[in-house]
Amino acid sequence: MKKIRIMLLMGICGLCMSGCGKDPLSANQIEYQKKILEYNTDKVDDIFFDNGIDLDINDSNIVRAITITNKDVNTFRDISVGDKNTKVQEKYNNEISMGETIFVVISNNSEIDPMSEDKPDDAIYINYHCSGDIIEKIQIYDSLYAEKMK
């Protein structure tokens, strides 16, 4: 009985050490050096003005688009620059490929059909720009930004 308890305790500890309890990122968030940036916010830590992170900020100081080329930045569904494009295909069901770009549309952290004309205004677009089979750049923005660039 004591052996079973020890094995159970070791299993629980192993799960916790491997990320159990770690909140996954939302489609409108990125993580860099254990800090999280949310799209459409005016609260930006200086760390996000680092090499490989480009923020489009409007006149109201709101983040309107995020472009990532830094391999250390994590995005929705644990996809980063440097990953193979097959990871996008494994993590999504409604991705669309156009040339070397794969894009998805997310609303309330659920995929929606990118070809649908009834996308909500707050839908998040994520573009994965690839070179060959490797993701080289990730862009995150919403419907309004896509239409009006603001």
C-alpha positions, -999 to 999 in steps of 0.1 A, spaced: 0 0 0 28 24 9 44 16 -25 12 26 -43 10 59 -24 46 68 -33 40 59 -69 9 80 -70 26 110 -53 55 107 -78 30 107 -107 13 138 -94 46 156 -89 56 146 -124 24 161 -139 29 193 -120 65 197 -131 55 190 -168 31 220 -169 -1 207 -151 -20 237 -140 -3 260 -165 -30 281 -182 -28 278 -220 -25 311 -239 -56 326 -255 -56 334 -292 -51 371 -283 -20 365 -261 17 359 -265 42 348 -239 79 359 -238 103 354 -209 74 343 -186 54 375 -193 21 377 -212 10 403 -236 -26 406 -247 -37 419 -280 -59 451 -279 -44 463 -246 -26 495 -236 -5 478 -209 27 467 -226 58 455 -206 91 468 -220 102 432 -226 78 432 -256 98 459 -274 126 433 -279 141 421 -311 117 398 -330 85 413 -316 69 441 -336 38 458 -322 15 481 -342 1 505 -317 -26 530 -326 -30 567 -314 -48 555 -283 -17 534 -273 -36 501 -280 -18 471 -295 -35 465 -328 -12 439 -344 16 417 -333 43 404 -356 67 378 -342 100 365 -356 116 356 -323 117 318 -317 114 323 -279 79 338 -281 51 313 -276 16 318 -291 -18 302 -291 -18 264 -292 19 264 -283 31 274 -318 63 294 -322 86 307 -349 109 279 -359 83 252 -356 74 231 -386 43 241 -405 29 206 -399 24 217 -363 -2 242 -374 -19 216 -395 -20 192 -365 -33 218 -340 -61 232 -363 -89 218 -384 -99 249 -404 -65 263 -415 -62 278 -450 -29 277 -469 -21 304 -495 14 300 -509 37 298 -479 12 314 -455 -12 294 -433 -39 313 -416 -66 306 -391 -94 326 -376 -103 323 -339 -133 335 -319 -136 329 -282 -106 306 -285 -124 283 -310 -117 280 -346 -141 294 -371 -142 289 -409 -118 315 -424 -140 315 -455 -172 324 -436 -186 358 -442 -202 359 -408 -170 363 -387 -175 383 -355 -158 417 -353 -136 405 -325 -123 374 -344 -86 370 -341 -66 362 -373 -33 343 -369 -10 341 -400 19 317 -400 44 327 -427 66 299 -437 98 293 -456 97 258 -469 83 238 -440 95 261 -412 74 290 -396 95 322 -400 69 348 -389 36 349 -370 11 378 -372 -18 383 -349 -46 409 -355 -84 412 -356 -111 419 -382 -111 457 -378 -73 459 -382 -75 436 -413 -100 459 -429 -89 494 -418 -53 490 -404 -62 508 -372 
